[in-house]
């Protein structure tokens, strides 16, 4: 795996920042008090000492608070604003894709059914009508499968019915059939334990987005999908053998210049206080590594 971590930036916890600011403030104030004791006697007037103390503390702490608090909050706000804007665009693109699928796939199959039914009506004998009916049954079955595939993409009901394992297996099977990319799936028995619904949905959507990224950009022949659990953490890894990511400055680039799909994966992980690493794999291709708390 590349040593360069493409995206692993996570905002520091409020408790961590609070403790660091308190520690720095204590150290700075102690240093100021020591320095003030070295000033001439005439400068030790309480009012003057207080003004000097406040001024020095403000000058030292202002840039520290800027870098530790204000700048990360601005970065987080800009990232969330970009994500919200991108999500609206993504919704419109998804609606357009569904409309195309309905028109191109199901619409054509329904048209074929209507034409076929008209042919059945005008069949000259029973044997011809039966043969046409069998052909139409196949067309109807194909249309039915297309509708089910679209429904699963919009709402993974199999999560509630059969659980995360079955949903992941179904998603990988559909991906193989539609895109012709071999998926090697490894699910550890420990990961089948009880997970919270938000974690299950996030894992499913992260895998769905990762596979979509493979189909659109990777030009891969195979994908390795691994789901394991260690104590209270669950880890999902998706690694393909495609062309990888050419822009290795992803983590430093402006939000508007980054992939919406990769941003979506990262944001889903961060919303559950998880960790996300997206980087080029050692043998080529892209590696998506996400760790989430199991019961968040």
Kinemage of the C-alpha trace (Angstrom):
@kinemage 1
@onewidth
@group {chain A} dominant
@subgroup {mainchain}
@vectorlist {calphas} color= white
{ca unk a 1} P 0.000 0.000 0.000
{ca unk a 2} L 1.225 3.519 -0.769
{ca unk a 3} L 2.539 5.283 2.301
{ca unk a 4} L 0.706 8.373 1.150
{ca unk a 5} L -2.710 8.478 2.820
{ca unk a 6} L -5.056 10.097 0.358
{ca unk a 7} L -7.774 10.981 2.810
{ca unk a 8} L -7.587 10.357 6.501
{ca unk a 9} L -8.307 13.785 7.919
{ca unk a 10} L -10.660 13.659 10.884
{ca unk a 11} L -11.581 16.594 13.093
{ca unk a 12} L -10.078 16.351 16.578
{ca unk a 13} L -12.530 15.513 19.326
{ca unk a 14} L -13.829 18.477 21.345
{ca unk a 15} L -12.365 16.968 24.541
{ca unk a 16} L -8.936 16.676 22.911
{ca unk a 17} L -8.978 20.310 21.763
{ca unk a 18} L -10.322 21.496 25.139
{ca unk a 19} L -7.543 19.720 27.031
{ca unk a 20} L -4.848 20.964 24.654
{ca unk a 21} L -6.008 24.590 24.901
{ca unk a 22} L -6.135 24.363 28.704
{ca unk a 23} L -2.651 22.872 28.798
{ca unk a 24} L -1.201 25.523 26.496
{ca unk a 25} L -2.954 28.309 28.419
{ca unk a 26} L -1.562 27.013 31.713
{ca unk a 27} L 1.966 26.789 30.284
{ca unk a 28} L 1.803 30.251 28.692
{ca unk a 29} L 0.353 31.860 31.808
{ca unk a 30} L 3.052 30.239 33.961
{ca unk a 31} L 5.764 31.519 31.638
{ca unk a 32} L 4.256 35.021 31.690
{ca unk a 33} L 4.166 35.078 35.502
{ca unk a 34} L 7.817 34.059 35.621
{ca unk a 35} L 8.742 36.769 33.112
{ca unk a 36} L 6.754 39.422 34.978
{ca unk a 37} L 8.668 38.659 38.152
{ca unk a 38} L 11.846 39.669 36.323
{ca unk a 39} L 10.497 43.112 35.387
{ca unk a 40} L 11.646 46.210 37.313
{ca unk a 41} L 9.886 46.984 40.580
{ca unk a 42} L 8.098 50.047 39.125
{ca unk a 43} L 6.248 47.769 36.641
{ca unk a 44} L 4.766 45.580 39.387
{ca unk a 45} L 1.739 47.807 39.936
{ca unk a 46} L -1.271 45.409 39.980
{ca unk a 47} L -3.152 47.248 37.243
{ca unk a 48} L -0.096 47.415 34.979
{ca unk a 49} L 0.781 43.790 35.664
{ca unk a 50} L -2.765 42.743 34.837
{ca unk a 51} L -2.714 44.634 31.530
{ca unk a 52} L 0.679 43.184 30.586
{ca unk a 53} L -0.446 39.684 31.548
{ca unk a 54} L -3.672 39.940 29.506
{ca unk a 55} L -1.891 41.449 26.501
{ca unk a 56} L 0.846 38.809 26.397
{ca unk a 57} L -1.629 35.980 26.913
{ca unk a 58} L -3.842 37.316 24.097
{ca unk a 59} L -0.914 37.712 21.695
{ca unk a 60} L 0.315 34.175 22.326
{ca unk a 61} L -3.060 32.402 22.439
{ca unk a 62} L -4.698 34.134 19.446
{ca unk a 63} L -2.737 32.249 16.718
{ca unk a 64} L -2.944 29.004 18.705
{ca unk a 65} L -6.741 29.206 18.969
{ca unk a 66} L -6.895 30.172 15.283
{ca unk a 67} L -5.004 27.034 14.199
{ca unk a 68} L -6.581 24.634 16.692
{ca unk a 69} L -10.216 25.820 16.689
{ca unk a 70} L -11.185 28.411 14.107
{ca unk a 71} L -9.388 26.998 11.052
{ca unk a 72} L -10.596 23.374 11.558
{ca unk a 73} L -14.163 24.633 12.094
{ca unk a 74} L -13.975 26.701 8.898
{ca unk a 75} L -12.616 23.723 6.993
{ca unk a 76} L -15.350 21.487 8.372
{ca unk a 77} L -18.045 24.053 7.541
{ca unk a 78} L -16.777 24.451 3.975
{ca unk a 79} L -16.599 20.688 3.523
{ca unk a 80} L -20.140 20.168 4.828
{ca unk a 81} L -21.444 23.011 2.669
{ca unk a 82} L -19.823 21.494 -0.403
{ca unk a 83} L -21.201 18.073 0.486
{ca unk a 84} L -24.730 19.444 0.891
{ca unk a 85} L -24.520 21.159 -2.495
{ca unk a 86} L -23.096 18.019 -4.066
{ca unk a 87} L -25.788 15.839 -2.532
{ca unk a 88} L -28.473 17.911 -4.250
{ca unk a 89} L -26.628 17.432 -7.544
{ca unk a 90} L -26.222 13.741 -6.808
{ca unk a 91} L -29.951 13.366 -6.165
{ca unk a 92} L -30.768 14.954 -9.496
{ca unk a 93} L -28.230 12.735 -11.262
{ca unk a 94} L -29.684 9.673 -9.537
{ca unk a 95} L -33.198 10.637 -10.613
{ca unk a 96} L -31.942 11.072 -14.193
{ca unk a 97} L -30.243 7.665 -14.052
{ca unk a 98} L -33.407 5.973 -12.778
{ca unk a 99} L -35.433 7.682 -15.500
{ca unk a 100} L -32.976 6.397 -18.145
{ca unk a 101} L -33.103 2.878 -16.715
{ca unk a 102} L -36.887 2.924 -16.675
{ca unk a 103} L -37.041 4.209 -20.243
{ca unk a 104} L -34.219 2.213 -21.802
{ca unk a 105} L -34.633 -1.108 -20.032
{ca unk a 106} L -38.090 -1.561 -18.562
{ca unk a 107} L -39.810 0.709 -21.094
{ca unk a 108} L -38.429 -1.263 -24.017
{ca unk a 109} L -39.343 -4.569 -22.402
{ca unk a 110} L -42.896 -3.416 -21.753
{ca unk a 111} L -43.129 -2.241 -25.352
{ca unk a 112} L -41.937 -5.690 -26.458
{ca unk a 113} L -44.632 -7.249 -24.260
{ca unk a 114} L -47.352 -5.107 -25.823
{ca unk a 115} L -46.181 -5.905 -29.344
{ca unk a 116} L -45.911 -9.585 -28.456
{ca unk a 117} L -49.415 -9.676 -27.025
{ca unk a 118} L -50.711 -8.235 -30.258
{ca unk a 119} L -48.866 -10.975 -32.147
{ca unk a 120} L -50.370 -13.632 -29.909
{ca unk a 121} L -53.848 -12.341 -30.696
{ca unk a 122} L -53.223 -12.741 -34.417
{ca unk a 123} L -51.474 -16.152 -34.147
{ca unk a 124} L -52.696 -18.620 -36.749
{ca unk a 125} L -52.579 -21.708 -34.524
{ca unk a 126} L -52.264 -22.720 -30.844
{ca unk a 127} L -48.644 -23.918 -31.126
{ca unk a 128} L -47.476 -20.548 -32.464
{ca unk a 129} L -49.390 -18.739 -29.727
{ca unk a 130} L -47.787 -20.946 -27.051
{ca unk a 131} L -44.304 -20.281 -28.420
{ca unk a 132} L -44.951 -16.537 -28.431
{ca unk a 133} L -46.318 -16.743 -24.887
{ca unk a 134} L -43.121 -18.452 -23.709
{ca unk a 135} L -40.998 -15.721 -25.280
{ca unk a 136} L -43.131 -13.040 -23.652
{ca unk a 137} L -42.783 -14.779 -20.293
{ca unk a 138} L -39.006 -14.469 -20.561
{ca unk a 139} L -39.313 -10.771 -21.410
{ca unk a 140} L -41.614 -10.287 -18.412
{ca unk a 141} L -39.158 -12.092 -16.146
{ca unk a 142} L -36.319 -9.857 -17.322
{ca unk a 143} L -38.407 -6.744 -16.671
{ca unk a 144} L -39.269 -8.070 -13.220
{ca unk a 145} L -35.602 -8.564 -12.362
{ca unk a 146} L -34.787 -5.043 -13.568
{ca unk a 147} L -37.480 -3.603 -11.300
{ca unk a 148} L -36.137 -5.590 -8.340
{ca unk a 149} L -32.588 -4.419 -9.061
{ca unk a 150} L -33.668 -0.792 -9.152
{ca unk a 151} L -35.671 -1.213 -5.942
{ca unk a 152} L -32.709 -2.778 -4.130
{ca unk a 153} L -30.499 0.098 -5.203
{ca unk a 154} L -32.957 2.652 -3.843
{ca unk a 155} L -33.845 0.863 -0.611
{ca unk a 156} L -31.894 -2.148 0.675
{ca unk a 157} L -34.932 -3.855 2.228
{ca unk a 158} L -32.929 -7.068 2.436
{ca unk a 159} L -31.037 -5.425 5.322
{ca unk a 160} L -34.157 -5.505 7.458
{ca unk a 161} L -35.341 -8.878 6.171
{ca unk a 162} L -32.175 -11.003 6.065
{ca unk a 163} L -29.408 -8.881 7.615
{ca unk a 164} L -26.192 -7.231 6.504
{ca unk a 165} L -24.448 -10.373 5.224
{ca unk a 166} L -27.261 -11.268 2.832
{ca unk a 167} L -27.519 -7.656 1.635
{ca unk a 168} L -23.775 -7.494 0.903
{ca unk a 169} L -23.828 -10.848 -0.899
{ca unk a 170} L -26.788 -9.740 -3.026
{ca unk a 171} L -25.103 -6.423 -3.830
{ca unk a 172} L -21.887 -8.160 -4.917
{ca unk a 173} L -23.803 -10.693 -7.037
{ca unk a 174} L -25.708 -7.910 -8.796
{ca unk a 175} L -22.466 -6.007 -9.381
{ca unk a 176} L -20.847 -9.078 -10.969
{ca unk a 177} L -23.804 -9.695 -13.267
{ca unk a 178} L -24.214 -6.101 -14.398
{ca unk a 179} L -20.555 -5.056 -14.776
{ca unk a 180} L -18.760 -8.363 -15.347
{ca unk a 181} L -16.202 -7.691 -12.598
{ca unk a 182} L -15.281 -10.625 -10.368
{ca unk a 183} L -15.953 -9.966 -6.671
{ca unk a 184} L -14.104 -12.002 -4.032
{ca unk a 185} L -16.078 -11.648 -0.808
{ca unk a 186} L -14.767 -12.471 2.661
{ca unk a 187} L -17.088 -12.052 5.635
{ca unk a 188} L -15.815 -12.983 9.101
{ca unk a 189} L -18.178 -14.825 11.425
{ca unk a 190} L -17.555 -12.255 14.162
{ca unk a 191} L -18.944 -9.496 11.931
{ca unk a 192} L -22.322 -11.243 11.838
{ca unk a 193} L -22.963 -10.183 15.435
{ca unk a 194} L -25.492 -7.524 16.261
{ca unk a 195} L -24.735 -4.162 14.677
{ca unk a 196} L -26.765 -1.003 15.022
{ca unk a 197} L -28.999 -0.132 12.070
{ca unk a 198} L -27.127 3.142 11.257
{ca unk a 199} L -23.853 1.180 11.097
{ca unk a 200} L -25.361 -1.517 8.853
{ca unk a 201} L -26.859 1.062 6.483
{ca unk a 202} L -23.572 3.026 6.383
{ca unk a 203} L -21.534 -0.106 5.634
{ca unk a 204} L -23.949 -1.079 2.867
{ca unk a 205} L -23.921 2.390 1.298
{ca unk a 206} L -20.131 2.691 1.574
{ca unk a 207} L -19.739 -0.645 -0.198
{ca unk a 208} L -22.309 0.406 -2.806
{ca unk a 209} L -20.487 3.683 -3.450
{ca unk a 210} L -17.102 1.931 -3.584
{ca unk a 211} L -18.344 -0.583 -6.152
{ca unk a 212} L -19.923 2.221 -8.174
{ca unk a 213} L -16.555 4.005 -8.178
{ca unk a 214} L -14.910 0.779 -9.416
{ca unk a 215} L -17.448 0.445 -12.236
{ca unk a 216} L -17.066 4.069 -13.355
{ca unk a 217} L -13.365 4.760 -12.992
{ca unk a 218} L -11.223 1.746 -12.069
{ca unk a 219} L -11.277 -0.380 -15.257
{ca unk a 220} L -10.774 -3.329 -12.892
{ca unk a 221} L -11.084 -7.076 -13.475
{ca unk a 222} L -11.655 -8.055 -9.857
{ca unk a 223} L -12.511 -6.588 -6.452
{ca unk a 224} L -11.744 -7.919 -2.976
{ca unk a 225} L -14.374 -7.098 -0.345
{ca unk a 226} L -13.630 -7.920 3.312
{ca unk a 227} L -15.785 -7.309 6.384
{ca unk a 228} L -14.298 -8.129 9.793
{ca unk a 229} L -15.046 -7.254 13.393
{ca unk a 230} L -12.631 -6.811 16.278
{ca unk a 231} L -14.236 -6.173 19.656
{ca unk a 232} L -16.430 -3.091 19.287
{ca unk a 233} L -15.155 -2.035 15.847
{ca unk a 234} L -16.162 -3.292 12.404
{ca unk a 235} L -13.919 -2.809 9.362
{ca unk a 236} L -14.862 -2.823 5.692
{ca unk a 237} L -12.131 -3.056 3.044
{ca unk a 238} L -12.701 -2.752 -0.711
{ca unk a 239} L -9.639 -3.215 -2.942
{ca unk a 240} L -9.677 -3.397 -6.744
{ca unk a 241} L -6.965 -4.195 -9.303
{ca unk a 242} L -7.733 -1.242 -11.555
{ca unk a 243} L -5.835 1.898 -12.479
{ca unk a 244} L -5.891 3.463 -9.008
{ca unk a 245} L -6.039 7.156 -8.223
{ca unk a 246} L -3.774 9.394 -10.268
{ca unk a 247} L -4.425 12.504 -8.174
{ca unk a 248} L -2.514 11.650 -5.003
{ca unk a 249} L -3.216 15.118 -3.577
{ca unk a 250} L -6.830 14.199 -2.853
{ca unk a 251} L -6.610 14.878 0.851
{ca unk a 252} L -5.179 18.354 0.233
{ca unk a 253} L -7.292 19.391 -2.722
{ca unk a 254} L -10.213 21.780 -2.506
{ca unk a 255} L -13.609 20.180 -1.750
{ca unk a 256} L -15.059 21.201 -5.094
{ca unk a 257} L -12.269 19.390 -6.956
{ca unk a 258} L -12.714 16.039 -5.187
{ca unk a 259} L -14.831 13.039 -6.079
{ca unk a 260} L -18.351 13.194 -4.680
{ca unk a 261} L -18.357 9.433 -4.223
{ca unk a 262} L -15.155 9.451 -2.162
{ca unk a 263} L -16.395 12.443 -0.171
{ca unk a 264} L -19.630 10.577 0.540
{ca unk a 265} L -17.717 7.546 1.848
{ca unk a 266} L -15.574 9.754 4.055
{ca unk a 267} L -18.529 11.728 5.413
{ca unk a 268} L -20.497 8.580 6.271
{ca unk a 269} L -17.542 7.311 8.287
{ca unk a 270} L -17.001 10.616 10.089
{ca unk a 271} L -20.689 10.966 11.004
{ca unk a 272} L -20.368 7.775 13.062
{ca unk a 273} L -16.991 8.795 14.559
{ca unk a 274} L -15.269 6.228 12.374
{ca unk a 275} L -12.059 6.342 10.355
{ca unk a 276} L -11.649 6.318 6.588
{ca unk a 277} L -8.516 5.786 4.511
{ca unk a 278} L -8.562 5.913 0.708
{ca unk a 279} L -5.257 5.261 -1.008
{ca unk a 280} L -3.577 3.492 -3.900
{ca unk a 281} L -3.064 -0.217 -3.235
{ca unk a 282} L 0.393 -1.790 -3.415
{ca unk a 283} L -0.305 -3.784 -6.586
{ca unk a 284} L -2.237 -0.998 -8.299
{ca unk a 285} L -5.871 -0.141 -7.970
{ca unk a 286} L -7.646 1.664 -5.151
{ca unk a 287} L -8.034 0.673 -1.506
{ca unk a 288} L -10.973 1.878 0.599
{ca unk a 289} L -10.565 1.058 4.295
{ca unk a 290} L -13.344 2.104 6.699
{ca unk a 291} L -13.584 1.340 10.432
{ca unk a 292} L -16.769 2.102 12.381
{ca unk a 293} L -17.892 1.543 15.964
{ca unk a 294} L -20.173 -1.511 15.865
{ca unk a 295} L -22.947 -0.154 18.072
{ca unk a 296} L -22.850 3.581 17.326
